[in-house]
Structures are given as C-alpha cells and as structure tokens.
Amino acid sequence: MGSAPVGSPDLEGLIKQMTLEEKALLTAGANFWETNAIERLGIPRMKVSDGPNGARGENFENGVTSACFPASVSLAASFNEDLAGHIGKALGQETKTKGARVLLGPTVCPHRHPTGGRNFESFSEDPLLAGRLASKYIEGLQSEGIGATIKHYAVNEQESHRFTIDAHVSERALREIYLKPFEIAVKNAKPWSLMSSYNLVNGTHADSSKHLLIDVLRKQWGYKGHVMSDWGGTNSVHESLNAGHDLEMPGPAIHRKFEKIKKAIDEGKLTVETLDERVLANLRLLGQCGVFEDPVIPPEQAIDLPEHRALIRKAGAEGAVLLKNEKNILPLQKEKTRSIAMLGLAKQFLGHGGGSAAVNAHRKITAYDGFQEAVGDKIELKYAEGARTWRNLPPFSEGVANSNGKPGFTVNYFKNSNKPAYSKDFAAGAVKSFEDPEVTRVVMSGTYTPPTTGKHYISFSTIGNTKVYINDDLVFNYEGQSADVMALLLGVAKEDQKRYDFVQGQQYQIRVDASIVDDADSPLSFLSSNIIGFNFGFMRQELFEADLLTEATDVAKSADVAIVFVGNTPSWETEGSDRDDMNLPMNGSQDKLIAAVAAANPNTIVVNSTGSPISMPWVADVPAILQSWFPGQEAGHAIADVVFGAAYPGGKLPVTFPKKLSDAPASDNFPGDLKKNFVEYKEGIYIGYRHYDQKPDTVLFPFGFGLSYTTFEVSNASVSSASFSKDQTVSVTADVANTGAREGSEIIQVYVGPSQSQSIDRPIKELKGYAKAHLAAGSKTSVSVTLDKESFSYFNEAKNKWSVEAGKYTVSVGTSSTQIVSTLEVEVKESFDFDP
C-alpha cells in the first residue's frame, strides 16, 4: 500500500503519542461495521460494507436498497476483463452511497466441488481466470477511492464446518491452485485489504499462519496492504498479531482486548514493535481510503442510477451461457410466436445467492417482468408455478396487518424494561436482531384475516427463548437455545411445521415473544449472546396441496413455446450451507416439471439460474438450455434480451459440468471428516478440467464451452517463437472470423501442457491466457495471448521455487477445454527456476 496519501497525518508520529490501550483499541473494530476512533489524536472511525456483488450497507435485511450486480461466477463466464473493471468501478460508487470506504470483496477461492454453497460468490475452477478478473474488479473499485478486500485467504472452499475445519493441502496444490488467484490479484491490482478465512490450513488457523501471511503474502509477493479477519475469524491474541494480522472484526474486541494484549506483552509473547506494525497498517488503510481528509460517515442512501441498471443488464447477458440450441430454436422470433408458457420460477427473482452476498436490490426484475416488457401485448404469456422449491415455508406476510393497519407486522424492541424502546414495521414474519446489543426482547404482532377457510400450514424456527401465540393459543414454545444462529440468519435452519384451523374472514391475533439467548448455538463468539432471531412461515392449505404439475403441463400444451425457469433460490445456494448433491430442489420437483413439460411441448427451453453445476437428467429431452447464473437485479431483462435476440449469449462455462456428482474430483473427500473437523485435498492440483481432461467421458459440458447465435472460424494460429528461455515471452496469435448472419462473441482460450513426460506429474494442459472477440456478422479480427515463464512452470516443493523443465510443450488454441482448433509447439531449451 505504500505511504499514506498527501493530506494524511504523520502516522508513525501518531503511534508514538498513543497509549498502549489506544494501540490495542485500533487492532479491533468498534462495532459490526466500523473501526475504532481515537478522538484526541484525530483518528476517525471508518465504515466497511459487505460485497462482493453489491454494497449492502449495515442491515442484513430490510435495509436501504442497493444495486445488485451479477454474481462473480456470472462475471467469470463473460471472460471479459474490461467488464470486470466497469463493475468494480460501479461497486465503488455504490459503496459510497452506504457511507463505507471499504467493500468486502471480491471472493476468489477456486471452485473445488460442485456442491460448495458459496461457489457462486467466487469466479471459477481455474485460478488464472479468477485472478485476472478479480484484478480488474479491484482496479475498478479502488479507482473510486474505495478499498477492496480480497477474500477468503485461504483454502476456504466449503461451508460445512467452515469455522473449525482443518484443510490439509500440499504446498504444490496451494501454490498452483488455491493461492494463485490471490497471488495474481495481489501482484497486479494491489488490493488495499485482504480478509483471512475462518478455517485452519494444515493445522494452523489462517489468521495465525505466519507461512501464509508473512512468508508468502508479505515477503514473497511483496504485499504492502492490510489484513482483516472474517467476522468472528480471529482466534488468538499474540499468535495472530505476530503473524501479521492487523484487524479483528467485528467489534468490540473479543481477543484483542487491552488486558489480553498487555498480558501478552508482559509475558514476552508480543512486542510493542509488532503491535505498532499492526496499528500502522490500520492507519494506512484509513489514509488510503481518504478517511483523515473526510471523516464523516454519512447516512445510507438508495441511489438507483440508470447507468448501473444498464451495466448490470449488459453484464447479465454477456455472462449467459447457451448450452444447447437444437434447430436454432433460440433466439425466439417475436413475429412467429403467439404464446409462451412461463413455468417454474418465472415469477421469482433469482438475481443473487444467499448469505453476505445478498442485497436488498433496488430492483428485482423477474423473468416474467422482463418478458412482459419485451413483448408487451404482442405475445400471450401464460404462467404456472409447476413445482415447489421452497426450503421452508415462505415467511408469514399475506393478509397480515400491523398496528397501523398497514400490511405486515409491528416489532417492538425492549431494553431490560416492560416499555418498548422503539418499534419497526416488518413486511414479513422474519426477525433477526443482533446489531443492537442493548435489546433484550422483541415482540412481533399483527392481525391475520384469512381469505379462505382451511387447516393451513405454519412453521417456525428460532435461536431460542420464544413463544408463538395465535389468539392466545400457544402454538410454538422454545426454552433455551434452539437453532444454530448462523443457520437461522442465512435462512437454512430446519423449521418445525404444524397445521392450524382458520376460518375465512375472522381475525386472528398473531404474537411472537422472543428474548435473548445467552448461550446461543454458534461457533462464533460474537453471535453467541444477546441474539434474537426467528422465522414464522405460513401457507394456506389449498396452495400447499395444489396439483401444480398438472396445471403447468396443461399450460405448456396450450402454448407455442414453453420456457421452464429453474434454479436455486438464495436459501438453497448460500453461504453457510453446502448442498447435499447437484440436484435441483426440492425432492426432484423441478426435474419432474421439466420432463413433463418437454413431453407436452416439443419447443421446451430450460433457463437455469444457479451458481454451480446441476444434474440434468432431462438434457436429451429439451432442445435448448440457457445457463443464466445469478445475473443481478436486472435478471429478467438480461434473460429476455438473450431469449429474444436483443443481446447474444456472451458467456462460456468457467466451471465444468460433470454428468454426475461422483465424477467430480473431490467427490470422495468433500466436505471431509466432519466429526474430526478434517478435510484432505487428496486430489491435489487436479480440480476442474485438470481432472476431467483425464476422464473426458464423465463431462456433460466442458470448461470454456458455450454456444452462440452465430458461427465462427478460428484460423492461422501461430507462435512468435518456437523456442523459449527464462526472460522471454511468446505471443500466440489467431484469426477469428464471424461466418454467420448475426453479431456474436468468441472466446479464444490458450492452454499449455508438456508434450512429453517430465520429472513430476503435470496436467495435460492448463489455461494460460484467453482473448474475447466481439464481432459483427461477416467481420474478422486477430487476437493475441502472451505466454511467459509462469505459463510453463510448476511449483517445486523440494526447492520451494517455481520450476520450468527443458523440453517440448504443446500450446493448444481452442474455444473450450475440449474443442481445440490448433496445436502448436514451443521448446524450452534449458531448465530453470524462479522465486515465488
């Protein structure tokens, strides 16, 4: 990060004026989102905000709205570094509207296994693609004066036991796969901050790993920036401080209390000099973010910019991957289409995954919304839900009035008193309160007037100490702790379900009385006390028991085209929970819907919104499949643009889609032995296409694959030199021509692998560069990719260096990892090593 910018005070001089207690204060946060201030020295607080696909602000739910950008896996599918830079810049602008100076993103951990709950939040199974896109994202973000926080360093590829799992991985796999995206971004983009992961790496907590934080990050990569913990991810006092870990979050401190730091110094386990280094790093971050010049933390604002809408919409289309398109059924021709069956999740907003990447979006454009705007009254849209996909019953909302007679509930907050301290209105029966530590009790109330008589379905989950009443009938009662705190906060806690008799038109008083749980079930100490949270679910009997499949099939039969919208809602693909398998939720209902609709209408198109590969038992039965990922707040518009040809599908797969889960390279050791909190990365460097190249028959859709609405010809591939030496670079060039009748893009991918056996096992090939060409019909261009010493190297554990062995290497030029159009040869005349 270097020295503080002009206008910042003498930081080292400030440290000399500090008491030990003040120094300790600056090594931990003040509250959930802010750092500490020292007013007497003019050191202000600084606010941070969750990312990476939107600056959410300080509230997890019902907060000020924000722009929701495509998930990183969608951005990765675009293979467009310029686009990543534009999105980073827009995120910087959004972060300012929330009064924050640092955004907690991007996430760059490689996709190790298809069921990783947080895969969508990161970029790819390939570390080069992830690192390069993250670099441009960071550069764009920091060009706005907002600090990036690259995360989660390191080996955080699963959600199962993520706080305590000990991930064992070889040094070679660390360097070539799991650290490589961080290395690329740190060296190229110089992020101002880095977030450590919760887990242990080879027996040591990541926040206390001198190997990761000092030897690799600071000494070998030359990182000059700041290191913070994930929330609750500081696990020690002197160990983490000595390892170069600067900031414990959130605050107030749990480990870095003044008394604990003083004790560590008195016992000789920590020096004042080391503490001063950590304080200086925190002050430098304030200076880099301009906090000394402008210390005001303004109120959060919702500023819905048209240019951000347009960027998100464009990015959503550019990341969309066309997986199948028999008889060129796509794009649909409006003038030849009279009716479209909109089935499945067409009316659900699937713009983002769950957890800290979720935002309260300015706009939540569903596919149905997007299609309505696209076709107006020229094409009849026929909707049917077709399948149940909810993980738990939807939060109670319909037909409920609060104390002011408006829709929703009134929630009163109490602070050790029988008189409410304040109240808030909630649209639905889900309450999560941990940001105000003085709250000891909440009471949610509302009046429900059912539109139908029935034995309706109700469900409930809570952190604990909660009573639920309907007209003074105690229907749920929980004493002490109940659900895991993080599971409830992320919406994946299992709910108790009952039925209750309601009569149409009668009024029912709903009351939920919840008190804090002092010993809540949470591995994070900051979430183990003063926590209140619950979810009250509801569904009317006739809706719960409706025959959705028959209705959807009838609608499909009556339409010219049937589009089945499937995917994972945020409760199914989320931080905090890995999926059990690759199947669409739930209980096969979406697969059954696709199969039934395909049998009813030969013109069936599937649009899938997930952040990871899925099983496709129906792949042979439908003529078209579009992978839309989680494309942000303009999701419906982006999908409609692609389906009707207003935009072309510009993406290629950044992850391999295997035929079945057991084909995945980590299937035998993911998520590991959870009883022992241990996972071994036995597959080593062979994740993603590096593995599938050896087992091509197990691949459904390969890495780098994606169809277009036009055709391309790649020709005249060549290398600038047939030999390579240590300080040389080689250019790989090729001509790309659009030979079809429509505009489109092609992504040229360059892979390198040894042509002959070497002293160490190497993948058949590895991605070493790519170039994207946007071409009008009939036009052509030339693209170039540069190879350097890293393109031919592997990590030599014996030497602790990168090694390049003499011999011949195959340079493969292709349009996917399996569609190679030209192979070239480069010979390394002499073996050599270089430092990491």
N, C-alpha and C positions, 0 to 999 in steps of 0.2 A: 504493500500500500504506500510505502514511502512516507515522507514527512507530511505533516498536516498542511492544508492549503493556506494561501495568503488570507489573513484575517483571523486565523485561529490563534489562540494564545500560546505562550511558551509552555508546551505540555509537560516537559520534564521539570520546568520550574514550578508548575502547579503541583506535581507529585512531591517535590521537596517541601511544600507547605502543608502537606496533608498529615493528619494523624494516622496512626495505624488503623483505627476504627473507620476512618473515612476511606482509606485504601480498601479495606475489606468490603465496605459498602458498594464500591464500584465494580466488584467482581461478581455481583449477582444483580438480578432485576429488582425493581421496586414493586411491581405487581405483575399481572398476567401479560401485559403487552409493553411495559415501559421499563427503561433502565433507571437507575437511581441518579439523583441530583445532589450536588453539594453547593448550596446557595451562597455560602460565604466566599467560595472561590469562583463563583460564576460558572459553575459546571451545570448545564441544564439536563433535564430528562430527555429521552428520545423514545419515540414510539415505533414499534415494528408491527407488521401485519402478515397474516398467513397468505400464502400463494399456493401453488405456482401458476394457476390458470385464472386468477382473479384476486384483487386486493379486497379481502372480505371485510376488513375492519375488526372492531373489537368484540362484536357479538357473533356467537356461533349460529344463532337463529333469529329471525325476525329483526335483523339489523338493517341499517341503511343499505339500500341496494347498490350493487356493483356490476361492472361489466364482467361477463363470464366468457373467457376465451377458450379456444379448443384445448382439450387435454394434451399433454405432451406427446402421447403416442400418436394422436392425430397429426400434430405438427411434424413428428418424425416421419410419418407416412408421406408427407409432402416432399421430403428430401430437399427442401428449399431453405437455404441458409439466410437469404435476404428476408424471406417471410418471417423467420425466427427473430431476426433483428427488429423488424417492424412491430412484431407482437411484444417483444421485450420493451421497446420504447413506449408503446401504448400502456403496458402494465406499469411503467414508471409514472406515467401521467395519472393513471388510476390510483396508484398508491398515494400520491399527493392529496387526492380528494378525501382520503381517510386519515389525513394528518400524520401519516407514517413516513419514516425516512429509510426503512429497510424492508424489503419484501423477502419472505421466507421461501425462496425458490431460486433456481429450478431443482427438481429431483432428477438424479442421473443414474441411479443404481440400475444395472442391467437386468433384463427380464430373464430370470433363471428358470422359471417354471410357469406353465400356462395358468395355474390357479392362484398365483400371487395376487392378493387382494388389492395391492397398490400399484400393480403394473401400469395401469392407465396413466398414472401420475408421472411416470418416468417415460423415457423415449423408446428404447429399443433393446433387443437382444445383442446388438452389435455395439461395442464400446466406441468405435470410431464415429459412427453416425451420431450416437448420443453426445459424445464430447464436442463434436463440431457444431451441432445445432445448439447445444447449451451455451457454447462460446458466443455465438451471435446473439442469442437471447440475453445473455449477461451484458454484452456490449451495448445493446439497445436499451436495456433497463438502466444501466449506470450512466448512459449519455444524458439521462434526465436528472442526474444527481441523486438517484435512489440506489442504495446498496443492494446487491444480490447476495443471497445466502445459498450457496450450492450445498446440496444435501443428498442423502444422509451418509456421512463418512464414518464407517464403510461397512460393506458386506451386509447390507440391510435389505435382503431380497425376499423376506417373508414377514407376515403379520402374526403368525402363530408364535406365541411366547416371545414376541419381539423385544420385550423389556429385559428378558433374562436369558434368552437363548445364547449358547456359546457356539459360534460358527467357526468351524475348523476348515481352513482352506490353504492350499500350498502357496508358497511365495510366488511361484510362476503364475498360477491362476490369478492371484491377487494383482500382479503387475500387468498381465496381458488382458485381463477381463475386468475385474471388479474395481481396480483403482484407475484404469486407463481413462474413463470418461472424466474423472476428476483431474487427472494429470493434464489432459488436453485443454480443459477449460481453465485451469489454474495458470498454465503457461501462456495460453493465447489471450484470455479475456481478463485475467487478474480480478476475480471476484473479491469484493470488499469483505465478505464474511463467508464462513463455512460452518455448517452445522454437523456436529458429531451424531452418531447413531446411538440407539439405546443398547444394542446387543454387545456381547463380548466377541472379540476376534482372537482366535487362537489362545483363549484363556484369559484375556485381559479386556476389561471394559474399554470401548472405543474412546471414551472421554479421558481415559488414563493411559492410553497407549503411546509411549514415547516413540515406538517404532513408526506408528502411523503419523503422529502429529509433529514430531521433531525430526526424526531421521529422514522420513520420506517427504512429508509435506513441506517443511521449512528448509531443511538442509539440501535435499536432492532437487526438489522442484523450485526452490527459491521463493516460496510463498511469503509475502510480507503482510498478509492481511490478518483478519480477526477470526477467532474460533468461538462459537457458542454451542451450548448443549441443546439437544432436543428438549421439549418441555418435560421436566422431571428426569432428564437423562444425565444429570450429574450424580456420580456415585461415590464420591470421596472428597476429601479436603486437599491435603498436600499432594496426593498422587496425581490428581487431575491438574492442579496448578503447576506442578513440576513437569508435567507432560506437555505444557504449552497450551492449556485450555483456558480461555480468557473469561468467559461469562457463563454463569449458571442462570438458567431460565426455567420457569418463571420465578418471580419474586413474591414475597420476601424470601431470603435465602433459607435453605434447609441445611445444606452442608457448609456453605461459606459464611457462617455467622462469625462475628468478630471474635467471640470467645474461642471458637474452634480454630480459627486462623492463628490467633495469638498463642494458643497451646501448641500448635504445630511448629511455630517459630521458636518458642521457648524450649521445645524438645529437640530442636535441631533438624526437624524433618522438612522444614521450609525456610528459605532465606528471604530476607526483606528485599534483596535484589530481584529474586524471582517474582515476588509479589508485585514489585514495581513494574516489571516487564508486562505482567498481565494487565495492570492498571493502564499502562501506556497504550497497549493495544486497544483497550476500550475507549480511551480518549481520542486516539487516532481515528477510530470509526466515527465518533461524533464529529470530528473535524472534517473527515472525508464527506460526510453527509450534510455539511453546512449547518450543523446544529448550533455551533457557537455564534455564528453570524445571525441566525434566525431561530431562536429557541422556542418560539411559540408552537404549541401543539393545537392546531385549530380544530373546531368541531367537524365531525364527519359529514360529508356531503354526498348526495347521489347526483352525479353529473353524467347523463346519458348522451354521449357525443355521437353524432351521425357518422363521423369518420371511423369511430371504433366499431359501430354496427357494421359498416361496410367491410372493414378489415376482417372482422370475425366471420362474416358471411363468406367472403372470398377464401379465407383460410380453411373453413369447413369443407368447401368444395374441392380445394386443392389437396386436402388430405384424404378425401374419399377414395376408396379402392374398389374398382369394378372387378369382381372375382369371376363372374360368369355372365355371358351375354349371348345366348344361342339365338340365331337368326336375327341378330341385331334388334332384339325387342326394345332395347334402350338405345337412345332416348325415345320416350313416348312422343308421338306426333299428336299434338292437340287437335288438329283438324280431323284426324281419323279416330279419335277416341270420344265416345259419347258418355261413358260412365266408368268410374273407378271404385272398386271396393277397397276401403281404407280399414284395415283389420289389425287386431292386436294392440300394440302400444301407440297407435297413431295419434291419440289424444293425450299422451303422457310426454312431458318434457324430459328428454334424455340428453341434456347438454353437458353433464358432468358426472363424475363418480362421487362416492361418499367420503366423509371424513374432512380433514382440514383443507382439502382441495375444493370442497363445496362452497358455493357462494349464493347469497340471495340476489339472483340476477335481476338486472334492470328489466330484461325482457325474457320470457320463457316461451319461445316460439316452438310449438309442437309441429309434427309433420302435418297434421290436419290444418293447422293455422297456415302453414307455408303453402300447402296445396290450394287452399281456398283463395289465397291472394293470387296465386299463379294462374288459376283457371277461371276465377270469377264465376259467372253463371253459364259458361260455355260447356263445362263438363260436370255431370252429376257425380257428387261424392257420396258414397254410401258407407256408413260406419257401422262396425260391430266389434265389440271387445274381443270375443273369441276365446280368451284364456285368462285364468287367474295367475297373477305373477307376484302378488304382494308377499313379503316375508312374514309380516304381521298385519293384523287388521289396520286399515287406514286410521289415523288419529281422528277422534270424535270431533265433528265440526258441523255437518249439515243439520239444519233445523234447530241449532242451539243459539240462544240469545243471552248476552251478558247483562250486567246490572243496569246498563244504559239502554237496553232493548236492541242493541246492535248485534250482528252476527258474531258468534264466538263466545269466549269465556272471559271472566274477570278474575285476575290473580292478585290476591293481597299478600304483601310481604311483611313479616313480623320480625322484630329485633328484640328478643327477650322481653316481650310485652304482649298484652292481650289486645293492644290497639295497633292496627296496621300502620307501618311506617310509610308505605306508599303502595300503589297498585298499578297494574299494567293490564292492557287488553291483549288477549291471545286469540288468534283465528281458529286454533285447533287445540285439542287436549293433550299437548305435549309440552312439558315444562322442564327446563334444565337450568339450575341456578347454582353457580359456584364462583361467579365473578365478584359477588358482594359477600365478603367473609363475615359480615355482621348479621346476615339473615339467618334466623334460626328455625323459621317455619313459614310455609306458604299454604294458602287456602285458595283453591280454584273452584269457582262456582259458575253455574249457568242454568238456564231453563230450557229443557228439550221438549219440543212438541212434535211427536212422530206423525209423518204423513200417512202411514199405514199401520194397521194392527198386525202384530206378529210376535213370535218368540225370537227377538232379534239377538244378534251376536255381539258380545262385549269382550274386550280383552284388556289386560293390564300388565305393565312391568314397572318396577321401581327400584331405586337404590336401596330403599328400606324405610321403615317407620312411617307407613302410610295407611290411611283408611279411606275407603271409597264408599260413598253413600248415594243411593238413588231414592228420593223421597224418604230419607231417614232409614232406609234398609241398608245395612252394612253388607255390601256385595263383595268387597275385597278387603283383606286386613293383613298387614305385614308389620311384624315387630322385629326390630333389629335389622341387620343387613340382608339384602336380597340379591339383586342382580349385580354383576360386575359393573363398576362405574363406567369404564371405557366402552363396554358393550352397549350400555344404555345410551351414552352420549352419541354413539355412532349409529344407533338405530338397529343393532343386531342382537339385542338381548331377547331371549325367548320369553314370550308372554303367556300368562295364564288366560285361558279363554272360558267364558261361560255364556249362558243364554238368559235373557230376561224378558218377561212379558210386558209388552207395551200396547196401549190402546190408542188408536188414531185420534188425534185432536186433543187428547188430555195433556196436561203439563206435568213434567217431571223435573224435580229439583236435583241437579247433579252437584255433588260437592266432593272434592278431594282434599284431604287434610294431611299434609306431609311435613315431617320435622327432620332436622339434620341427623345424619348418621355419623357418629364419632369414629366408628371403626369400619368404614365402608370397604367393600371388597375391591381393592385396587392395588396394583403393583407400584403405582406412582404415589409417593407420599403426599404430594400437593393435592391429590384427588382422594385422599383417604379420610378427610374430616371436613366438617362444615359444608357438606354436599347434599343437595336436594335435586332429585330428578325422577320423572315418571312419564309414562306414555299411556294414555287411555284410548284404546281402539274401539271402533264401532262399525257394524254393517247390518243393514236391515235384512231380515230373513229372506225376502223374495230376491234380493240381489245376491246374497251369499249362495243361494241354492239354484240360481238360474242356470238353464242349459245354454251356455254361451257358445259352445262349439256348433250346435245345430243352427243357431241364428247366423253365425259367421259363414257357415257353409252355404246357406241359402242366399245370403248377400253376395257371396263370391260367384255363385251360379248366375246371378242376375246382372253381372257387370261385364263390360268388355275386358277389363284388366283387373286383376286382384293383386294388391300390394300388401304383404304381411310385414308389419313392423314388429321386430322382436329385439330382445337385448336384455341387459342387466340394469335395473333401476339402482339408484345410489345405495339402497340397503343391501343389495346383492353383490355389488362390486365396490368395495370400500376399504379405506384404512381401518385397521383393527381386526380384520377377519379375512383369512384366506378362504377361497371356495373349496368345496369338497371334491368337485370334478369340473369338467368342461361343459357340462350340460346346461342348457338354458333353464332358468327357473320357470315354474316350480313343478316338480313331480312329472316332468315331461309334457306339461300342458302346452307350451309354445311349439314344441316339436309336433305334437298331435295336431295343433292348429295348422301348421304349415302343410303337413301331409294331407289333411282333409281338404284344405283349400286347393292344393295342387291337383288333387283328384277331381275337384269340382270345376276348376277353370285352368285350361292349358296355358293361359297367359298369366302365370303367377310369378311375381317378383318378390324377393325377400330383401328387406333392408335391415341390417343387423347393427345395433348400437351397443357395442361392448368395447372394453379397452384391452381385451385379451382374446386369444383364440377360443373358439367354441366347437363342440361336436356338431356335425352336420349330417345326421342320418338320412336326410331328405335331399342331399346335394344333387343327386341324379334326377330328381323328380321336378325340379323347377328350372326354368330357362335362364333366369337372371338372379344374381346375388350382388348386392352392394354393401360393402363394409363402411359404415359411416362413423364409427368410433363414438366419442363424446365431443361433438363439434362446437360446443359453446352455446351462448344464448340465442343465436340465430339458427339453431339446429334445423328447424323445419324449413327455413328459407334455403339453406345450403343444400339440403336433400332435394327439395323441389327443383332447385336450379339444375342439379345434376340429372334428375329423372327426366326433366323436360328439355334438357339440352341447352338451357341458358348459360350453363357452365359445363365444362367437361370434368370427368373424374381424373384428378391430377395426381393421385397417390399410388404408392407401391407399398407392399407389406414391410414394415420394419421388424416384424416377428414372423417366424414360421408357424403355419397352421398344421399341426400333425393330424393324422387320421384319427388317432385315439390317444387318450392321456398316457397310457402305458408306453407309448412310443417316445415320450418326452425323455430327454437325457437324465433328468434328476428325479424321475418318477419313483425310483426305489429309495431315495433318501430325501424326500421333501414331505413334510417340514422337519424331518429328523425324529430323534427320540425325545418326545416332549416330556416324558417322565424324568429323564435325566437332563433336560434342558440342553440338548447337544445335537448339532447337525454337522455332518461332514460333507463337504463338497467333493464327493468321490469322483464326479465326472470331470473335475479339473477344468481345463480350458475348453472342454468340448460341450459348450452350450449352444443352443440355436443351430444355425446352419452348419457350424463347425462339426456338430454331431450328425445332423441329418444328411450331410454330404456322404457320409459313410453308410447311411441306410436310406437311400432315396425312395424306396418303396413305402416308407412309413409317412410320407409327406402328402398332405392334401393340397395345400397351397404353399409354395416355397417363399423364403425370404426374398424381398425385392420384386415380387410378382405383382402385376396389376395390368388389366386390360385398358383399352382406350376406345373412343368412338371413331378413331381413325386408324390408319396403318402407318408403320414406319419402316424404313430400311436403314440399317447401320452398315457402313462400308468403309473401306480404306483405313482400317485400324493399323496403327504403326507406333513404334517407339523411337524416340530421338537417338537412342544409343542402344546397341545390343550388348554392351558391357557396362558394369557399374563398379565404382570404387567408393571409398568411405565418404569423401566430401563432395560427391557428385549428386546431381538429381537427374531423373529421366522423365521425359514428358511422354504420356500416352495420348495419342490423338485419334479421333474417329470422325467421320462424316455422318450426319443424321439427316434423313430426308423424310418429310411427311408426304407419303404417297397416297393418302386418302383424300376424301372430299370435305373433311371437317377440320377445324382447329383442334390442337391437342398438345400434349407434352410427352416426352420420352425421357427416361432417366437412365443414363449410361453408367454402369457400375463396373469398376475395375477391381479385380481380385488378384492376389499374388499368392503363390504357393511353390514349394520346391519341386523341381522336375524329377529329382532323384532322392533316394533315401539319404538322411542326414544322421548325425550322431545322436539326435534327440527326436522324439516323435513330434511331428508337426501336422496341423490341419491340412487337408487337401488344398484349401485356398482360404484367404481371409480378405475381407473388404478393405481396400486401401485408398479408395477415392471414388468420387461419383460426380456427375455433372448433369444438370437438368436443362433440357432444351424445350422451350415453348415455341411451337411452330404453326404458322397458318397453313392451310391446305396448299400443297404443291411447293412449299418452300423447304429450304435445307440450310444447314449450318455445320460448323465444325466445333467440336468440343475437345477440351484438353484436361487431363488429370496429371498432377505431378507426383512422382514417387521419390522418396528419399531413403535414407538409411533405415528409418523405422519401418519402412514398408517391407523390408526383407529380414527383420530381426525377430528374435525370441528372447525371453528373459532367462539368463543363465544363472541358476541358483548357486552353482558352485563358485562362480566368480562374482556374484552379486552385481552383474552388469548385463547390458543388452549385448547379444552376440549375433553376428552375421557370418554364416559359414560360406566358404567358397563353393561354387557350383552353379548349375543352371536352374533358373526359376521360370515358371510359367506365369505369364501375365494374361489373365482371362478378361476379355471385354464382353459384357453381356447386358441383358435387360432384366435379368433376375439371377439369383444364385444358381439356377439350373438351366437358364436359357442363355448359353454362351455363344456369341456370334463369331468370335475370333479369338485365337490363342496365339500369343507372341512369346518370344523367349529373350530373357536377359541373363547374362552370365556375370556372376561376381567372381572376379579373378583371384581375390585373396581374402581370407578370413580376417575379421577384425572385431573389436569390442568397443563399446562406448558406455559412458556413465549414465545412470538413470537420472 
